[in-house]
Amino acid sequence: MAAHYKILKSKNKQFYWVLLASNHKVILTSSEQYTTKQNCIKSIKIMKNELCFHLDTKKRKGTSVYFEANNCETLCKTQYYKSKAGLTKGLQSVVINRKAEIKYLT
């Protein structure tokens, strides 16, 4: 299966998304939950068209990457990477897969 965004519903009935690589591993997770599916989709569309990010290296777990819209609103973040090689591979996967289609699975 190709990479895709998966829209999910949390226990509190709000929507969030994950970007899955073709190997079904989560590449990104939305940074917030949305009260409507339309707002969740809007966040994905921004992610697909605007790519701005910064590194968060203050965590003891490793380095995480936060992706932001042009208005500096955080859209999502990656997992924590303990090595520079893992971080590089993760960022490459985001760049390659961020234009994936949206699967409505909620």
All heavy atoms as an XYZ file, in Angstrom:
863
protein
N       0.844     -1.184      0.000
C       0.000      0.000      0.000
C       0.889      1.247      0.000
O       1.905      1.298      0.671
C      -0.912     -0.012      1.226
C      -1.795      1.216      1.317
S      -2.868      1.217      2.756
C      -4.252      0.367      2.069
N       0.494      2.230     -0.731
C       1.246      3.483     -0.807
C       1.089      4.281      0.483
O       0.172      4.050      1.276
C       0.735      4.302     -1.987
N       1.989      5.221      0.679
C       1.881      6.121      1.834
C       0.548      6.848      1.779
O       0.006      7.108      0.699
C       3.028      7.121      1.805
N      -0.001      7.155      2.966
C      -1.269      7.873      3.002
C      -1.493      8.505      4.374
O      -0.885      8.100      5.364
C      -2.443      6.937      2.670
C      -2.623      5.812      3.631
N      -1.879      4.656      3.565
C      -3.448      5.655      4.693
C      -2.234      3.846      4.534
N      -3.188      4.424      5.242
N      -2.348      9.512      4.380
C      -2.809     10.128      5.626
C      -4.019      9.345      6.101
O      -4.904      9.012      5.305
C      -3.227     11.584      5.415
C      -2.085     12.519      5.140
C      -1.650     12.743      3.838
C      -1.450     13.182      6.180
C      -0.603     13.609      3.583
C      -0.407     14.053      5.931
C       0.017     14.264      4.636
O       1.059     15.111      4.384
N      -4.077      9.072      7.378
C      -5.194      8.352      7.958
C      -5.845      9.267      8.991
O      -5.181      9.743      9.906
C      -4.677      7.075      8.613
C      -5.715      6.158      9.163
C      -5.012      4.889      9.666
C      -5.973      3.911     10.252
N      -5.271      2.711     10.744
N      -7.124      9.531      8.822
C      -7.865     10.365      9.769
C      -8.522      9.437     10.792
O      -9.212      8.495     10.427
C      -8.912     11.228      9.055
C      -8.216     12.213      8.117
C      -9.779     11.963     10.070
C      -9.153     13.052      7.288
N      -8.289      9.754     12.054
C      -8.791      8.928     13.150
C      -9.623      9.777     14.097
O      -9.523     10.999     14.091
C      -7.620      8.304     13.909
C      -6.677      7.457     13.056
C      -5.383      7.207     13.785
C      -7.350      6.160     12.685
N     -10.406      9.113     14.922
C     -11.209      9.808     15.925
C     -10.745      9.340     17.300
O     -10.626      8.136     17.551
C     -12.691      9.512     15.734
C     -13.595     10.450     16.527
C     -15.065     10.117     16.338
C     -15.609     10.797     15.119
N     -17.078     10.701     15.038
N     -10.479     10.294     18.177
C     -10.004      9.984     19.523
C     -11.160      9.569     20.427
O     -12.334      9.648     20.040
C      -9.295     11.200     20.116
O     -10.221     12.246     20.292
N     -10.824      9.151     21.637
C     -11.850      8.751     22.605
C     -12.796      9.897     22.942
O     -13.950      9.681     23.265
C     -11.195      8.241     23.889
C     -10.501      6.922     23.708
C      -9.850      6.479     24.996
C      -9.077      5.196     24.770
N      -8.351      4.758     25.959
N     -12.275     11.135     22.856
C     -13.122     12.291     23.155
C     -13.848     12.807     21.906
O     -14.323     13.928     21.877
C     -12.315     13.398     23.830
C     -11.251     13.990     22.929
O     -11.054     13.532     21.797
N     -10.552     14.994     23.412
N     -13.908     11.973     20.871
C     -14.684     12.237     19.642
C     -14.109     13.355     18.773
O     -14.806     13.934     17.952
C     -16.148     12.558     19.964
C     -16.823     11.551     20.862
C     -17.211     10.330     20.100
C     -18.119      9.466     20.962
N     -17.723      8.141     21.144
N     -12.831     13.671     18.941
C     -12.192     14.668     18.084
C     -11.321     13.955     17.052
O     -10.923     12.804     17.242
C     -11.389     15.649     18.920
C     -12.282     16.496     19.800
C     -11.606     17.743     20.280
O     -10.401     17.921     20.157
N     -12.391     18.650     20.845
N     -11.024     14.658     15.968
C     -10.291     14.081     14.850
C      -8.812     14.457     14.914
O      -8.455     15.547     15.338
C     -10.876     14.582     13.518
C     -12.297     14.178     13.321
C     -13.331     15.018     13.700
C     -12.614     12.955     12.762
C     -14.653     14.652     13.521
C     -13.932     12.571     12.583
C     -14.951     13.418     12.964
N      -7.976     13.522     14.469
C      -6.551     13.786     14.293
C      -6.068     12.937     13.135
O      -6.798     12.078     12.629
C      -5.759     13.491     15.580
C      -5.705     12.042     15.981
C      -4.597     11.265     15.687
C      -6.767     11.441     16.657
C      -4.542      9.923     16.057
C      -6.708     10.115     17.035
C      -5.599      9.360     16.735
O      -5.542      8.046     17.094
N      -4.859     13.180     12.677
C      -4.355     12.424     11.539
C      -2.948     11.906     11.797
O      -2.226     12.426     12.637
C      -4.392     13.240     10.252
C      -3.647     14.545     10.272
C      -4.183     15.782     10.515
C      -2.256     14.755     10.037
N      -3.199     16.736     10.453
C      -2.004     16.133     10.152
C      -1.190     13.919      9.738
C      -0.734     16.686      9.979
C       0.078     14.467      9.570
C       0.284     15.840      9.685
N      -2.621     10.860     11.067
C      -1.257     10.338     11.024
C      -0.893     10.159      9.556
O      -1.769      9.927      8.714
C      -1.099      8.998     11.787
C      -1.327      9.191     13.273
C      -2.005      7.929     11.236
N       0.388     10.301      9.258
C       0.906     10.013      7.920
C       1.658      8.699      8.023
O       2.591      8.565      8.813
C       1.832     11.127      7.436
C       2.551     10.892      6.094
C       1.560     10.634      4.961
C       3.459     12.074      5.760
N       1.197      7.724      7.257
C       1.799      6.398      7.261
C       2.647      6.208      6.012
O       2.218      6.538      4.903
C       0.719      5.320      7.296
C      -0.202      5.342      8.513
C      -1.399      4.438      8.292
C       0.562      4.920      9.744
N       3.838      5.658      6.192
C       4.699      5.312      5.063
C       4.154      4.048      4.405
O       3.254      3.384      4.939
C       6.124      5.082      5.547
N       4.713      3.680      3.266
C       4.249      2.491      2.565
C       4.478      1.215      3.379
O       3.805      0.210      3.156
C       4.922      2.378      1.197
O       6.326      2.361      1.356
N       5.377      1.261      4.364
C       5.606      0.106      5.236
C       4.680      0.124      6.454
O       4.867     -0.641      7.396
C       7.062      0.039      5.676
C       7.485      1.227      6.515
O       6.686      2.104      6.832
N       8.750      1.268      6.864
N       3.697      1.016      6.460
C       2.669      1.161      7.498
C       3.191      1.767      8.806
O       2.491      1.741      9.809
C       1.960     -0.167      7.791
C       1.360     -0.790      6.582
N       0.231     -0.302      5.987
C       1.762     -1.844      5.840
C      -0.057     -1.035      4.923
N       0.852     -1.975      4.814
N       4.402      2.296      8.804
C       4.926      2.947     10.004
C       4.502      4.412     10.005
O       4.467      5.064      8.967
C       6.447      2.841     10.054
C       6.912      1.429     10.310
C       8.377      1.385     10.615
C       8.772     -0.042     10.919
N      10.140     -0.133     11.390
N       4.198      4.923     11.195
C       3.792      6.317     11.335
C       5.003      7.217     11.132
O       6.026      7.057     11.807
C       3.160      6.568     12.725
C       2.874      8.047     12.916
C       1.886      5.755     12.883
N       4.878      8.157     10.197
C       5.931      9.138      9.939
C       5.660     10.401     10.747
O       6.562     10.988     11.325
C       6.007      9.505      8.439
C       6.224      8.268      7.581
C       7.094     10.532      8.198
C       6.076      8.542      6.099
N       4.410     10.837     10.736
C       4.001     12.070     11.421
C       2.677     11.855     12.138
O       1.856     11.053     11.706
C       3.790     13.212     10.410
C       4.991     13.733      9.663
C       4.540     14.723      8.590
C       5.975     14.396     10.607
N       2.487     12.636     13.190
C       1.218     12.660     13.915
C       0.801     14.111     14.080
O       1.641     14.958     14.415
C       1.377     12.021     15.313
O       1.874     10.694     15.149
C       0.062     11.987     16.051
N      -0.470     14.412     13.840
C      -0.925     15.797     13.999
C      -0.681     16.253     15.431
O      -0.764     15.465     16.374
C      -2.393     15.954     13.617
O      -3.227     15.168     14.431
N      -0.398     17.523     15.590
C      -0.037     18.055     16.906
C      -1.256     18.419     17.741
O      -1.131     18.680     18.927
C       0.863     19.278     16.756
O       0.171     20.295     16.077
N      -2.404     18.438     17.119
C      -3.616     18.754     17.875
C      -4.764     17.914     17.360
O      -4.646     17.228     16.348
C      -3.950     20.238     17.782
C      -4.297     20.730     16.392
C      -4.587     22.224     16.375
O      -3.654     23.000     16.219
O      -5.772     22.571     16.526
N      -5.868     17.978     18.068
C      -7.087     17.318     17.648
C      -8.068     18.377     17.182
O      -8.019     19.519     17.627
C      -7.663     16.498     18.801
C      -6.741     15.373     19.206
C      -7.318     14.536     20.322
O      -8.389     14.806     20.849
N      -6.605     13.496     20.689
N      -8.940     17.981     16.273
C      -9.856     18.916     15.630
C     -11.299     18.519     15.924
O     -11.631     17.338     15.915
C      -9.597     18.935     14.121
C      -8.169     19.291     13.802
C      -7.198     18.297     13.666
C      -7.767     20.611     13.680
C      -5.874     18.621     13.398
C      -6.452     20.942     13.407
C      -5.520     19.942     13.276
O      -4.211     20.262     13.013
N     -12.139     19.509     16.131
C     -13.539     19.236     16.455
C     -14.326     18.757     15.238
O     -15.336     18.082     15.386
C     -14.225     20.481     17.051
O     -14.068     21.569     16.138
C     -13.630     20.839     18.398
N     -13.841     19.098     14.041
C     -14.515     18.644     12.821
C     -13.517     17.948     11.897
O     -12.328     18.245     11.906
C     -15.148     19.815     12.036
O     -14.109     20.651     11.525
C     -16.097     20.621     12.918
N     -14.046     17.033     11.102
C     -13.202     16.345     10.128
C     -12.682     17.331      9.091
O     -11.548     17.215      8.625
C     -13.996     15.224      9.446
C     -13.116     14.309      8.611
C     -13.901     13.262      7.859
C     -14.332     12.155      8.744
N     -14.928     11.015      8.014
N     -13.490     18.333      8.744
C     -13.063     19.334      7.756
C     -11.825     20.104      8.229
O     -10.934     20.394      7.442
C     -14.205     20.298      7.433
C     -15.336     19.652      6.675
C     -14.917     19.089      5.315
O     -13.758     19.038      4.960
N     -15.881     18.636      4.552
N     -11.785     20.450      9.505
C     -10.601     21.149     10.030
C      -9.382     20.233     10.035
O      -8.256     20.670      9.796
C     -10.867     21.691     11.427
C     -11.714     22.933     11.403
O     -11.852     23.599     10.382
N     -12.319     23.256     12.524
N      -9.599     18.965     10.281
C      -8.517     17.988     10.228
C      -7.970     17.888      8.798
O      -6.760     17.909      8.586
C      -9.031     16.627     10.709
S      -7.765     15.384     10.923
N      -8.870     17.824      7.830
C      -8.469     17.772      6.426
C      -7.730     19.053      6.034
O      -6.730     19.002      5.311
C      -9.697     17.540      5.523
C     -10.261     16.141      5.770
C      -9.364     17.744      4.048
C     -11.630     15.911      5.164
N      -8.187     20.180      6.522
C      -7.524     21.459      6.236
C      -6.075     21.422      6.725
O      -5.166     21.872      6.025
C      -8.293     22.593      6.915
C      -7.729     23.958      6.659
C      -8.577     25.025      7.343
C      -7.945     26.384      7.201
N      -8.699     27.406      7.925
N      -5.848     20.867      7.902
C      -4.498     20.744      8.440
C      -3.621     19.874      7.526
O      -2.461     20.197      7.277
C      -4.564     20.141      9.849
O      -3.285     19.838     10.332
N      -4.178     18.793      7.022
C      -3.429     17.927      6.108
C      -3.077     18.673      4.833
O      -1.948     18.599      4.342
C      -4.226     16.647      5.772
C      -4.380     15.778      7.019
C      -3.544     15.863      4.651
C      -5.340     14.629      6.851
N      -4.033     19.413      4.299
C      -3.776     20.165      3.061
C      -2.676     21.199      3.260
O      -1.852     21.413      2.371
C      -5.067     20.815      2.562
C      -6.034     19.802      1.991
C      -7.304     20.444      1.489
C      -8.221     19.400      0.891
N      -9.476     19.972      0.420
N      -2.651     21.833      4.418
C      -1.564     22.779      4.708
C      -0.244     22.035      4.745
O       0.757     22.479      4.186
C      -1.825     23.531      6.035
C      -3.018     24.472      5.879
C      -0.590     24.309      6.473
C      -3.518     25.062      7.186
N      -0.217     20.886      5.394
C       1.008     20.090      5.477
C       1.501     19.686      4.102
O       2.691     19.681      3.832
C       0.750     18.843      6.340
C       1.947     17.948      6.520
S       3.282     18.803      7.360
C       4.652     17.796      6.817
N       0.586     19.376      3.211
C       0.962     18.946      1.869
C       1.563     20.091      1.047
O       2.359     19.842      0.152
C      -0.255     18.372      1.139
C      -0.709     17.039      1.705
C      -2.029     16.616      1.114
C      -1.804     15.632      0.014
N      -3.058     15.025     -0.478
N       1.172     21.320      1.363
C       1.581     22.456      0.534
C       2.600     23.386      1.170
O       3.214     24.185      0.478
C       0.347     23.260      0.122
C      -0.562     22.449     -0.762
O      -0.116     21.844     -1.726
N      -1.833     22.385     -0.417
N       2.767     23.319      2.471
C       3.701     24.198      3.167
C       4.629     23.336      3.997
O       4.171     22.593      4.853
C       2.958     25.158      4.097
C       1.971     26.046      3.377
C       1.184     26.918      4.345
O       1.637     27.147      5.473
O       0.109     27.366      3.949
N       5.899     23.434      3.749
C       6.844     22.611      4.500
C       7.863     23.520      5.183
O       8.768     24.046      4.575
C       7.550     21.626      3.580
C       8.437     20.600      4.256
C       7.614     19.738      5.216
C       9.110     19.717      3.229
N       7.659     23.724      6.452
C       8.551     24.522      7.280
C       8.726     23.737      8.576
O       7.757     23.231      9.132
C       7.906     25.879      7.554
S       8.843     26.935      8.640
N       9.948     23.565      9.040
C      10.115     22.772     10.248
C      11.256     23.299     11.105
O      12.094     24.062     10.653
C      10.347     21.296      9.907
C      11.608     21.021      9.136
C      12.789     20.757      9.803
C      11.601     21.000      7.763
C      13.947     20.486      9.100
C      12.754     20.735      7.050
C      13.927     20.476      7.721
N      11.250     22.878     12.361
C      12.377     23.168     13.248
C      12.662     21.947     14.113
O      11.789     21.121     14.356
C      12.113     24.410     14.108
C      11.058     24.237     15.148
N       9.727     24.478     14.913
C      11.131     23.820     16.426
C       9.025     24.241     16.000
N       9.843     23.828     16.936
N      13.905     21.832     14.544
C      14.329     20.700     15.355
C      14.131     21.006     16.824
O      14.387     22.118     17.278
C      15.811     20.390     15.112
C      16.210     20.036     13.692
C      17.712     19.818     13.624
C      15.478     18.786     13.233
N      13.683     20.029     17.563
C      13.558     20.131     19.013
C      14.595     19.182     19.609
O      14.389     17.979     19.658
C      12.148     19.738     19.451
C      12.000     19.723     20.958
O      12.862     20.287     21.654
O      11.013     19.141     21.435
N      15.721     19.729     20.035
C      16.813     18.892     20.542
C      16.941     18.973     22.057
O      17.897     18.480     22.620
C      18.145     19.312     19.905
O      18.360     20.697     20.185
C      18.142     19.086     18.413
N      15.987     19.571     22.724
C      16.071     19.747     24.174
C      15.570     18.529     24.946
O      15.758     18.437     26.140
C      15.278     20.979     24.594
C      15.837     22.262     24.017
C      14.997     23.446     24.386
C      15.536     24.677     23.696
N      14.674     25.820     23.853
N      14.942     17.622     24.278
C      14.386     16.447     24.935
C      15.482     15.407     25.175
O      16.349     15.216     24.350
C      13.273     15.823     24.085
C      12.177     16.784     23.697
C      11.306     17.107     24.879
C      10.172     18.023     24.448
N       9.396     18.518     25.516
N      15.405     14.731     26.285
C      16.389     13.693     26.595
C      16.176     12.442     25.759
O      17.064     11.618     25.640
C      16.325     13.333     28.070
C      16.953     14.406     28.937
C      16.917     13.993     30.357
N      15.571     14.296     30.853
C      15.125     13.952     32.039
N      15.883     13.289     32.864
N      13.911     14.268     32.422
N      15.005     12.292     25.183
C      14.692     11.102     24.390
C      15.424     11.099     23.050
O      15.548     10.074     22.419
C      13.195     11.018     24.122
C      12.351     10.895     25.359
C      10.887     10.898     24.956
C       9.977     10.933     26.161
N       8.579     11.007     25.778
N      15.833     12.254     22.574
C      16.459     12.375     21.263
C      15.974     13.646     20.589
O      15.542     14.577     21.241
N      16.034     13.665     19.275
C      15.626     14.830     18.496
C      14.295     14.551     17.820
O      14.092     13.496     17.240
C      16.689     15.149     17.426
O      17.932     15.403     18.077
C      16.300     16.375     16.609
N      13.394     15.513     17.897
C      12.111     15.438     17.218
C      12.016     16.618     16.267
O      12.676     17.632     16.464
C      10.971     15.494     18.239
O       9.731     15.401     17.592
N      11.221     16.490     15.242
C      11.042     17.568     14.278
C       9.587     18.014     14.313
O       8.680     17.195     14.242
C      11.405     17.115     12.851
C      11.236     18.250     11.867
C      12.829     16.579     12.810
N       9.390     19.318     14.441
C       8.055     19.905     14.402
C       7.874     20.581     13.054
O       8.740     21.337     12.618
C       7.886     20.938     15.509
C       7.807     20.322     16.878
C       8.948     19.959     17.568
C       6.580     20.097     17.475
C       8.873     19.381     18.817
C       6.493     19.524     18.727
C       7.647     19.168     19.390
O       7.566     18.587     20.630
N       6.764     20.323     12.399
C       6.459     20.959     11.124
C       5.414     22.031     11.359
O       4.441     21.823     12.077
C       5.956     19.927     10.116
C       7.022     18.980      9.688
C       7.274     17.838     10.415
C       7.810     19.260      8.584
C       8.279     16.962     10.040
C       8.819     18.398      8.205
C       9.054     17.246      8.932
N       5.633     23.184     10.743
C       4.766     24.337     10.950
C       4.230     24.852      9.626
O       4.862     24.706      8.587
C       5.539     25.471     11.624
C       6.103     25.110     12.966
C       6.926     26.228     13.583
O       7.364     27.128     12.842
O       7.131     26.188     14.791
N       3.077     25.492      9.707
C       2.529     26.220      8.567
C       3.297     27.532      8.443
O       4.075     27.902      9.330
C       1.046     26.487      8.789
N       3.086     28.248      7.374
C       3.768     29.532      7.184
C       3.442     30.543      8.270
O       4.188     31.482      8.499
C       3.445     30.119      5.803
C       4.172     29.390      4.700
O       5.178     28.722      4.925
N       3.657     29.492      3.492
N       2.316     30.353      8.957
C       1.948     31.263     10.039
C       2.534     30.833     11.382
O       2.149     31.332     12.428
C       0.423     31.380     10.149
C      -0.228     30.078     10.568
O       0.427     29.062     10.782
N      -1.543     30.103     10.677
N       3.461     29.873     11.347
C       4.174     29.360     12.531
C       3.297     28.517     13.452
O       3.692     28.222     14.568
C       4.846     30.479     13.313
S       6.127     31.311     12.365
N       2.133     28.109     13.011
C       1.298     27.207     13.794
C       1.836     25.786     13.613
O       2.010     25.311     12.500
C      -0.148     27.265     13.312
C      -1.055     26.299     14.019
C      -2.463     26.296     13.449
O      -2.831     27.232     12.736
O      -3.179     25.323     13.717
N       2.110     25.101     14.706
C       2.619     23.730     14.633
C       1.516     22.806     14.154
O       0.425     22.779     14.701
C       3.144     23.262     15.997
O       4.195     24.141     16.401
C       3.680     21.851     15.924
N       1.819     22.028     13.105
C       0.850     21.106     12.525
C       1.043     19.678     13.021
O       0.092     18.941     13.196
C       0.969     21.099     11.005
C       0.650     22.392     10.285
C       0.997     22.264      8.821
C      -0.812     22.739     10.461
N       2.297     19.284     13.198
C       2.574     17.899     13.539
C       4.013     17.749     14.000
O       4.794     18.694     13.928
C       2.331     16.995     12.339
S       3.286     17.480     10.898
N       4.336     16.550     14.466
C       5.715     16.283     14.838
C       6.056     14.835     14.547
O       5.186     13.985     14.416
C       5.966     16.606     16.297
C       5.351     15.653     17.275
C       5.799     15.986     18.674
C       5.461     14.843     19.607
N       6.085     14.967     20.881
N       7.352     14.590     14.444
C       7.847     13.240     14.212
C       8.068     12.546     15.547
O       7.931     13.146     16.608
C       9.202     13.268     13.475
O      10.178     13.888     14.309
C       9.110     14.001     12.148
N       8.443     11.308     15.461
C       8.898     10.584     16.648
C      10.250     11.160     17.076
O      10.806     12.011     16.386
C       9.057      9.105     16.312
C      10.204      8.846     15.327
C      10.274      7.402     14.893
O       9.270      6.774     14.670
N      11.472      6.883     14.765
N      10.794     10.686     18.173
C      12.132     11.107     18.597
C      13.164     10.205     17.943
O      13.007      8.985     17.913
C      12.263     11.041     20.116
C      11.500     12.137     20.795
C      10.258     11.895     21.353
C      12.019     13.422     20.856
C       9.543     12.914     21.965
C      11.311     14.439     21.462
C      10.078     14.176     22.012
O       9.381     15.180     22.598
N      14.215     10.820     17.415
C      15.307     10.082     16.798
C      16.542     10.194     17.678
O      16.908     11.285     18.099
C      15.619     10.646     15.410
C      14.488     10.487     14.438
C      13.613     11.529     14.167
C      14.279      9.279     13.781
C      12.566     11.378     13.278
C      13.236      9.123     12.889
C      12.387     10.182     12.636
O      11.360     10.024     11.754
N      17.188      9.078     17.927
C      18.388      9.076     18.768
C      19.655      9.297     17.948
O      20.677      9.684     18.486
C      18.481      7.776     19.546
C      17.354      7.657     20.547
C      17.506      6.467     21.433
C      16.286      6.416     22.327
N      16.512      5.976     23.632
N      19.590      9.061     16.647
C      20.780      9.229     15.819
C      20.521     10.216     14.687
O      19.384     10.399     14.255
C      21.217      7.890     15.217
O      20.297      7.468     14.226
N      21.587     10.823     14.218
C      21.485     11.755     13.088
C      21.040     11.005     11.830
O      20.256     11.526     11.047
C      22.827     12.440     12.857
C      22.780     13.513     11.812
C      24.097     14.245     11.687
C      24.011     15.320     10.625
N      25.262     16.058     10.493
N      21.499      9.779     11.652
C      21.114      8.976     10.484
C      19.615      8.691     10.498
O      18.950      8.788      9.469
C      21.905      7.672     10.454
N      19.075      8.352     11.672
C      17.638      8.103     11.784
C      16.824      9.355     11.499
O      15.801      9.308     10.823
N      17.296     10.485     12.015
C      16.639     11.770     11.777
C      16.626     12.099     10.286
O      15.594     12.473      9.726
C      17.338     12.872     12.564
C      16.862     14.296     12.315
C      15.415     14.471     12.737
C      17.754     15.283     13.053
N      17.762     11.933      9.631
C      17.867     12.214      8.195
C      16.915     11.325      7.401
O      16.200     11.798      6.518
C      19.315     12.009      7.719
O      20.159     12.901      8.447
C      19.454     12.285      6.235
N      16.880     10.054      7.734
C      15.993      9.124      7.036
C      14.522      9.492      7.262
O      13.713      9.460      6.339
C      16.266      7.703      7.526
C      15.528      6.638      6.776
C      15.938      5.253      7.249
C      15.149      4.190      6.527
N      15.500      2.843      6.983
N      14.188      9.877      8.493
C      12.817     10.286      8.797
C      12.398     11.521      8.024
O      11.292     11.589      7.485
N      13.284     12.521      7.948
C      12.973     13.738      7.197
C      12.814     13.452      5.710
O      11.931     14.002      5.048
C      14.057     14.798      7.416
C      14.064     15.455      8.786
C      15.271     16.380      8.922
C      12.791     16.217      9.034
N      13.664     12.593      5.179
C      13.545     12.224      3.773
C      12.201     11.558      3.510
O      11.560     11.821      2.496
C      14.685     11.295      3.363
C      16.016     11.992      3.253
C      17.171     11.023      3.041
O      17.087      9.844      3.367
N      18.271     11.542      2.516
N      11.761     10.711      4.424
C      10.473     10.043      4.266
C       9.318     11.039      4.273
O       8.369     10.916      3.498
C      10.296      9.007      5.383
O       9.108      8.287      5.200
N       9.409     12.057      5.135
C       8.368     13.093      5.169
C       8.311     13.830      3.838
O       7.241     14.024      3.263
C       8.606     14.084      6.328
C       7.700     15.294      6.196
C       8.406     13.398      7.669
N       9.472     14.237      3.331
C       9.513     14.985      2.071
C       8.946     14.146      0.923
O       8.169     14.629      0.104
C      10.962     15.444      1.757
C      11.068     16.003      0.353
C      11.407     16.474      2.775
N       9.291     12.880      0.891
C       8.818     11.992     -0.175
C       7.320     11.716     -0.064
O       6.606     11.689     -1.064
C       9.597     10.660     -0.143
C      11.044     10.900     -0.573
C       8.942      9.604     -1.020
C      11.965      9.733     -0.289
N       6.822     11.527      1.163
C       5.452     11.037      1.356
C       4.414     12.089      1.727
O       3.229     11.774      1.790
C       5.448      9.942      2.429
C       6.189      8.719      1.981
O       5.875      8.130      0.958
N       7.209      8.336      2.732
N       4.797     13.325      1.948
C       3.833     14.302      2.462
C       2.714     14.655      1.485
O       1.684     15.179      1.880
C       4.537     15.576      2.918
C       5.068     16.424      1.792
C       5.874     17.587      2.354
N       6.447     18.365      1.291
C       5.924     19.491      0.836
N       4.834     19.978      1.382
N       6.494     20.142     -0.154
N       2.876     14.349      0.219
C       1.829     14.633     -0.777
C       0.861     13.455     -0.942
O       0.059     13.422     -1.858
C       2.472     14.953     -2.129
C       3.345     16.187     -2.141
C       2.528     17.426     -2.199
C       3.417     18.647     -2.404
N       2.678     19.867     -2.541
N       0.927     12.495     -0.043
C       0.103     11.278     -0.137
C      -1.387     11.598     -0.083
O      -1.802     12.668      0.370
C       0.474     10.332      1.005
N      -2.181     10.641     -0.493
C      -3.632     10.829     -0.468
C      -4.175     10.663      0.952
O      -3.505     10.123      1.825
C      -4.325      9.855     -1.422
C      -4.257      8.412     -0.997
C      -5.020      7.509     -1.959
O      -6.250      7.407     -1.799
O      -4.379      6.906     -2.816
N      -5.396     11.124      1.145
C      -6.057     11.056      2.438
C      -7.020      9.879      2.431
O      -7.825      9.737      1.509
C      -6.838     12.362      2.736
C      -5.895     13.559      2.730
C      -7.572     12.255      4.064
C      -6.605     14.897      2.754
N      -6.925      9.042      3.459
C      -7.862      7.925      3.622
C      -8.794      8.279      4.772
O      -8.352      8.598      5.867
C      -7.121      6.643      3.984
C      -6.089      6.225      2.971
C      -6.695      5.357      1.918
C      -5.593      4.898      0.982
N      -5.972      3.915      0.074
N     -10.071      8.240      4.527
C     -11.070      8.572      5.545
C     -11.484      7.291      6.250
O     -12.383      6.602      5.809
C     -12.277      9.244      4.897
C     -11.911     10.473      4.116
C     -11.798     10.431      2.730
C     -11.649     11.662      4.762
C     -11.450     11.557      2.018
C     -11.303     12.803      4.058
C     -11.208     12.744      2.694
O     -10.857     13.852      1.981
N     -10.832      7.007      7.343
C     -11.062      5.735      8.007
C     -11.777      5.854      9.335
O     -11.807      4.930     10.109
C      -9.720      5.016      8.200
C      -8.980      4.727      6.899
C      -7.624      4.132      7.193
C      -9.778      3.772      6.020
N     -12.362      7.011      9.635
C     -13.062      7.149     10.902
C     -14.533      6.898     10.708
O     -15.074      7.014      9.649
C     -12.857      8.555     11.497
O     -13.326      9.516     10.549
C     -11.417      8.783     11.835
